[in-house]
Amino acid sequence: MTIQTVHVPLGDRSYDVRIGTDLLCRAGAEIAPLLQRKHVAVITEDRVAGLHLAGLHAGLAAEGITMSSLSLPPGEGTKNWDGLTCAVEWLLSERFERRDVVIALGGGVIGDLVGFASAVTRRGLRFVQVPTSLLAQVDSSVGGKTGINTSHGKNLVGAFHQPSLVLADVDLLDSLSTRDFLAGYGEVVKYGLLGNANFFEWLEKNALSMAMGDAGLRAEAVRVSVQMKADIVERDETEQGDRALLNLGHTFCHALEAATGYSDRLLHGEGVAIGCALAFEVSAQAGLCSQEDPSRVRDHLKKMGMKTDIRDIQGDLPDADGLLDLMGQDKKVIDGALRYIMVRGIGQAFVTSDIPRGVVHSVLQDALKGR
């Protein structure tokens, strides 16, 4: 398969996202131009290490590059102050310098954590993203948003710190469980829903084959998603305007993640899918889009075998008022007003603070019925 490149043009912080197969084997050749010395830091997590660390080691060794590695516990629970401290202290103890490169090998948790650790260690180390999940390949590895969770909410502490390179090897997606792959698909479908109706139509036709393992379709879905994100990040790197569109579904998602304790009860991409369905439902109830749009979104998600409703989440959840309170901790709150990403139709998202609380409360209350 031909390796495709999406360029993220940000002046002296520009970088390439390389998409294709066998990229882990080529990691040394891809990363070598960035190196002042042939030694890198690799931070990963235990599950990913068992699957892919040896392959990365071999790919680096092919170009004479050595590595030191740190493996952290898997899961969202690692993306906190303790995980950050562990990563930073390890980088310092291994004497990595500002001219060196840190590789984040893993999904969104590792990418966010390692990116933030790189941003604050010695006031900024360069880092390379090697995303191993679909969610990370299409979303979290691109754009430079790094951070950790706190008891107050998700991603409330962090920094904008762009990677120097992203290697999105679609071969690595073969190791994902069905649930993890579909969680990542929640971020893929988001791109069609927020700004590309033609891509959503393409997904309606091709997503099942992609989920079943078609590498060519997977690479194309990653490419389109990354290109859409790159275009938005170029216009609005630090989320002052258009970049907020990338958070379609996330205001609801982050509240649900907090309500489930950032646990395996709800994976991030599952929350995004449910959040997108809720955003379309609120938009319809507010008279912004037709009722056919949320029905079409839910039909596609159900066809893919995904979570589509709050009632699909196991265990106790807060009531509608409790969820609204959690939504009030979202990063998109400005002057006390929560900015919503709403839609006028599929592919037509926009940012607004002009959504009555009562409409959101009613939709959440209906969504909680029957649990």
C-alpha positions as CSV (number, residue, x, y, z in Angstrom):
1,M,0.0,0.0,0.0
2,T,1.2,3.5,-0.9
3,I,2.0,5.6,2.2
4,Q,-0.1,8.8,2.2
5,T,0.9,12.0,3.8
6,V,-1.3,14.7,5.3
7,H,0.7,17.9,6.1
8,V,-0.3,20.0,9.1
9,P,0.9,23.5,8.1
10,L,1.7,25.5,11.3
11,G,4.8,27.4,10.4
12,D,7.8,26.3,12.4
13,R,5.5,23.8,14.2
14,S,4.5,22.1,10.9
15,Y,4.6,18.3,10.7
16,D,3.5,15.3,8.6
17,V,1.0,12.6,9.4
18,R,2.0,9.4,7.6
19,I,-0.7,6.9,6.9
20,G,-0.4,3.4,5.6
21,T,0.8,-0.1,6.3
22,D,4.2,-1.4,7.6
23,L,5.0,2.0,9.2
24,L,6.1,0.4,12.4
25,C,8.7,-1.5,10.4
26,R,9.8,1.8,8.8
27,A,9.8,3.7,12.1
28,G,13.6,4.2,12.1
29,A,13.7,5.5,8.6
30,E,10.7,7.9,9.3
31,I,12.1,9.2,12.6
32,A,15.8,9.3,11.8
33,P,15.7,12.8,10.1
34,L,14.4,14.3,13.4
35,L,17.3,12.9,15.6
36,Q,20.4,14.6,16.8
37,R,21.6,11.4,18.3
38,K,20.4,7.8,17.6
39,H,18.6,7.2,20.9
40,V,15.0,7.8,21.8
41,A,12.6,7.6,24.7
42,V,9.5,5.4,24.2
43,I,6.5,5.7,26.6
44,T,3.7,3.2,26.2
45,E,1.3,1.1,28.3
46,D,1.4,-2.5,29.3
47,R,-1.1,-3.9,26.8
48,V,0.3,-2.1,23.9
49,A,3.9,-2.9,24.9
50,G,3.0,-6.6,24.7
51,L,1.7,-6.2,21.2
52,H,3.9,-3.6,19.5
53,L,6.9,-2.6,21.5
54,A,9.1,-5.3,20.0
55,G,8.0,-4.2,16.5
56,L,8.9,-0.6,17.2
57,H,12.3,-1.7,18.6
58,A,13.0,-3.7,15.4
59,G,11.9,-0.8,13.2
60,L,14.2,1.6,15.1
61,A,17.1,-0.9,15.3
62,A,17.0,-1.2,11.5
63,E,18.4,2.3,11.3
64,G,20.8,1.9,14.3
65,I,18.5,3.7,16.7
66,T,18.4,2.6,20.3
67,M,15.7,3.2,22.8
68,S,14.8,3.4,26.5
69,S,11.2,2.5,27.3
70,L,8.7,3.1,30.1
71,S,5.4,1.1,30.3
72,L,2.5,2.5,32.3
73,P,-0.7,0.8,33.4
74,P,-3.4,0.8,30.7
75,G,-6.6,2.8,30.9
76,E,-8.0,6.3,31.5
77,G,-6.9,6.0,35.1
78,T,-3.3,6.5,34.1
79,K,-4.0,9.9,32.5
80,N,-3.7,11.8,35.8
81,W,-1.2,13.7,38.0
82,D,0.4,10.5,39.1
83,G,0.9,9.2,35.6
84,L,2.3,12.6,34.5
85,T,4.7,12.7,37.4
86,C,5.9,9.2,36.6
87,A,6.5,10.0,33.0
88,V,8.3,13.3,33.7
89,E,10.5,11.9,36.5
90,W,11.5,9.0,34.2
91,L,12.4,11.3,31.3
92,L,14.6,13.3,33.7
93,S,16.2,10.2,35.3
94,E,17.1,8.9,31.8
95,R,18.7,12.3,31.1
96,F,16.7,13.1,27.9
97,E,17.5,16.5,26.6
98,R,15.5,19.1,24.6
99,R,17.1,18.0,21.4
100,D,16.0,14.4,21.9
101,V,12.7,12.8,20.8
102,V,10.1,11.1,22.9
103,I,7.8,8.5,21.2
104,A,4.2,8.0,22.4
105,L,3.3,4.4,21.5
106,G,-0.3,3.8,22.3
107,G,-3.9,5.1,22.1
108,G,-5.4,8.4,23.1
109,V,-4.5,8.1,26.8
110,I,-0.8,7.6,26.1
111,G,-0.7,10.2,23.4
112,D,-2.3,12.9,25.6
113,L,-0.2,12.0,28.6
114,V,3.1,11.7,26.8
115,G,2.5,14.9,24.8
116,F,1.9,16.8,28.0
117,A,4.9,15.3,29.7
118,S,7.0,16.3,26.7
119,A,5.6,19.8,26.8
120,V,6.6,20.4,30.4
121,T,9.8,18.4,30.7
122,R,12.8,20.8,30.3
123,R,10.2,23.3,29.0
124,G,9.6,21.3,25.9
125,L,10.8,18.0,24.4
126,R,10.0,17.0,20.8
127,F,7.7,14.0,20.5
128,V,6.4,11.6,17.9
129,Q,3.0,10.0,18.0
130,V,2.7,6.4,17.0
131,P,-1.0,5.9,17.6
132,T,-2.1,2.3,18.0
133,S,-5.9,2.7,18.2
134,L,-8.3,4.0,15.5
135,L,-9.4,6.8,17.9
136,A,-5.9,8.0,18.3
137,Q,-5.0,7.7,14.6
138,V,-8.0,9.8,13.4
139,D,-8.2,12.3,16.2
140,S,-6.1,12.6,19.4
141,S,-2.6,12.1,17.8
142,V,-3.2,15.1,15.5
143,G,-3.5,18.8,16.5
144,G,-1.3,19.1,19.6
145,K,-3.9,19.0,22.4
146,T,-2.3,17.2,25.3
147,G,-3.3,16.9,28.9
148,I,-4.6,14.9,31.8
149,N,-7.8,14.5,33.8
150,T,-8.5,15.7,37.3
151,S,-11.3,15.1,39.8
152,H,-12.9,18.2,38.3
153,G,-13.2,16.8,34.8
154,K,-11.6,15.5,31.7
155,N,-8.6,17.2,30.0
156,L,-8.8,20.3,32.3
157,V,-5.0,20.4,32.7
158,G,-2.8,20.4,29.6
159,A,-1.0,22.3,26.9
160,F,-1.0,22.8,23.2
161,H,2.2,21.0,22.1
162,Q,2.4,19.8,18.5
163,P,4.1,16.5,17.6
164,S,7.1,16.5,15.2
165,L,5.6,13.5,13.3
166,V,2.7,11.1,13.4
167,L,3.0,7.5,12.1
168,A,-0.5,6.1,11.6
169,D,0.1,2.4,10.8
170,V,-3.3,0.9,10.0
171,D,-1.8,-2.6,10.4
172,L,-1.9,-2.0,14.1
173,L,-5.6,-1.7,14.1
174,D,-5.8,-5.5,13.5
175,S,-4.9,-6.0,17.2
176,L,-7.9,-4.1,18.4
177,S,-11.0,-5.7,20.0
178,T,-14.3,-5.1,18.2
179,R,-15.3,-2.8,21.0
180,D,-12.1,-0.7,20.8
181,F,-12.3,-0.4,17.0
182,L,-16.0,0.7,17.2
183,A,-15.1,3.2,19.9
184,G,-12.6,4.7,17.6
185,Y,-15.2,4.7,14.8
186,G,-17.2,7.1,17.0
187,E,-14.5,9.8,16.2
188,V,-14.5,8.8,12.5
189,V,-18.2,9.3,12.1
190,K,-18.0,12.6,14.0
191,Y,-16.0,14.1,11.1
192,G,-18.7,13.3,8.6
193,L,-21.4,14.6,11.0
194,L,-19.7,17.9,11.7
195,G,-18.5,19.0,8.3
196,N,-18.6,16.5,5.4
197,A,-22.0,15.0,4.5
198,N,-20.3,13.2,1.5
199,F,-17.9,11.4,3.9
200,F,-20.9,10.4,6.1
201,E,-22.5,8.9,3.0
202,W,-19.3,7.1,2.2
203,L,-19.2,5.7,5.7
204,E,-22.8,4.5,5.4
205,K,-21.7,2.4,2.4
206,N,-18.2,1.3,3.5
207,A,-17.9,1.3,7.3
208,L,-19.0,-2.3,7.8
209,S,-16.3,-3.5,5.4
210,M,-13.8,-1.3,7.1
211,A,-14.7,-2.7,10.5
212,M,-14.3,-6.2,9.1
213,G,-10.6,-5.5,8.3
214,D,-10.3,-3.8,4.8
215,A,-7.0,-2.0,5.1
216,G,-7.5,0.2,2.1
217,L,-10.8,1.5,3.5
218,R,-9.3,2.0,6.9
219,A,-6.5,4.0,5.5
220,E,-8.9,6.2,3.5
221,A,-11.1,6.8,6.5
222,V,-8.0,7.8,8.5
223,R,-6.8,10.0,5.7
224,V,-10.0,11.9,5.3
225,S,-10.5,12.3,9.1
226,V,-6.9,13.6,9.6
227,Q,-7.2,16.0,6.6
228,M,-10.4,17.5,8.0
229,K,-8.7,17.9,11.4
230,A,-5.6,19.4,9.9
231,D,-7.6,21.9,7.9
232,I,-9.4,23.0,11.1
233,V,-6.2,23.1,13.2
234,E,-4.5,25.2,10.6
235,R,-7.3,27.8,10.9
236,D,-7.6,27.7,14.7
237,E,-4.7,26.0,16.5
238,T,-5.7,26.9,20.0
239,E,-9.4,26.5,19.8
240,Q,-10.6,30.1,19.7
241,G,-13.2,29.5,17.0
242,D,-13.6,26.7,14.4
243,R,-11.6,24.1,16.3
244,A,-14.4,23.8,18.8
245,L,-16.4,22.1,16.0
246,L,-14.2,19.0,16.6
247,N,-15.9,18.7,19.9
248,L,-19.2,17.7,18.4
249,G,-20.7,15.2,20.9
250,H,-17.9,15.8,23.4
251,T,-19.8,18.0,25.9
252,F,-22.2,15.2,26.6
253,C,-19.5,12.6,26.3
254,H,-17.2,14.3,28.9
255,A,-20.1,14.5,31.4
256,L,-21.0,10.8,30.9
257,E,-17.3,9.9,31.3
258,A,-17.1,11.8,34.5
259,A,-20.4,10.1,35.7
260,T,-18.9,6.7,35.0
261,G,-15.6,7.5,36.7
262,Y,-13.5,7.4,33.5
263,S,-13.9,3.6,33.7
264,D,-14.4,0.8,31.1
265,R,-18.1,1.2,31.6
266,L,-17.9,3.8,28.8
267,L,-15.0,4.2,26.4
268,H,-14.3,7.7,25.1
269,G,-15.4,6.9,21.5
270,E,-18.6,5.3,22.8
271,G,-19.3,8.5,24.7
272,V,-18.6,10.5,21.5
273,A,-21.1,8.4,19.5
274,I,-23.8,8.8,22.2
275,G,-22.9,12.5,22.5
276,C,-23.3,13.0,18.7
277,A,-26.7,11.3,18.8
278,L,-27.7,13.6,21.7
279,A,-26.4,16.7,19.9
280,F,-28.5,15.9,16.9
281,E,-31.5,15.2,19.1
282,V,-31.1,18.6,21.0
283,S,-30.7,20.3,17.6
284,A,-33.9,18.8,16.3
285,Q,-35.8,19.6,19.5
286,A,-34.5,23.2,19.3
287,G,-35.8,23.4,15.7
288,L,-32.3,23.6,14.2
289,C,-32.5,20.5,12.0
290,S,-35.1,18.0,10.9
291,Q,-36.1,15.0,13.0
292,E,-34.9,12.7,10.2
293,D,-31.3,13.7,10.9
294,P,-31.0,12.2,14.4
295,S,-32.9,9.1,13.2
296,R,-30.4,8.6,10.4
297,V,-27.4,9.1,12.8
298,R,-28.8,6.5,15.2
299,D,-29.7,4.1,12.5
300,H,-26.1,4.1,11.2
301,L,-24.6,3.7,14.7
302,K,-26.9,0.8,15.5
303,K,-26.1,-0.8,12.1
304,M,-22.4,-0.7,13.2
305,G,-23.3,-2.3,16.5
306,M,-22.4,0.7,18.6
307,K,-23.8,2.4,21.7
308,T,-26.3,5.0,20.7
309,D,-28.2,6.0,23.8
310,I,-27.6,6.8,27.5
311,R,-29.6,3.7,28.3
312,D,-26.9,1.6,26.7
313,I,-24.5,2.5,29.6
314,Q,-24.5,-0.1,32.3
315,G,-24.8,0.9,36.0
316,D,-26.1,4.0,37.9
317,L,-25.9,7.5,36.4
318,P,-26.9,10.9,37.7
319,D,-30.3,12.4,36.8
320,A,-30.7,15.1,34.1
321,D,-29.8,17.9,36.6
322,G,-26.7,16.0,37.7
323,L,-25.5,15.5,34.1
324,L,-26.1,19.2,33.3
325,D,-23.9,20.1,36.3
326,L,-21.1,17.9,35.0
327,M,-21.5,19.5,31.6
328,G,-20.9,22.9,33.3
329,Q,-17.3,21.8,34.0
330,D,-16.6,21.6,30.3
331,K,-13.6,23.5,28.9
332,K,-16.0,25.2,26.4
333,V,-17.7,27.3,29.2
334,I,-17.0,31.0,28.6
335,D,-18.2,33.6,31.1
336,G,-20.3,31.0,32.7
337,A,-22.1,30.1,29.5
338,L,-21.7,26.6,28.0
339,R,-21.0,26.6,24.3
340,Y,-22.7,23.8,22.5
341,I,-21.8,22.2,19.1
342,M,-25.2,21.9,17.4
343,V,-26.1,21.0,13.8
344,R,-28.3,22.4,11.1
345,G,-28.1,19.0,9.4
346,I,-25.6,16.2,8.7
347,G,-22.2,17.9,7.9
348,Q,-23.4,21.3,9.2
349,A,-22.2,21.8,12.7
350,F,-21.8,25.2,14.4
351,V,-21.0,26.6,17.8
352,T,-23.6,28.4,19.9
353,S,-24.4,29.4,23.5
354,D,-28.1,30.0,22.6
355,I,-29.6,26.7,23.5
356,P,-32.2,26.8,26.3
357,R,-31.3,24.7,29.3
358,G,-34.8,23.4,29.4
359,V,-34.4,21.8,25.9
360,V,-31.2,20.0,26.9
361,H,-32.7,19.0,30.3
362,S,-35.8,17.5,28.5
363,V,-33.6,15.5,26.0
364,L,-31.5,14.1,28.8
365,Q,-34.5,13.3,30.9
366,D,-36.1,11.4,28.0
367,A,-32.7,9.6,27.3
368,L,-32.6,8.4,30.9
369,K,-36.1,6.9,30.9
370,G,-36.3,3.2,30.8
371,R,-32.9,2.6,32.5
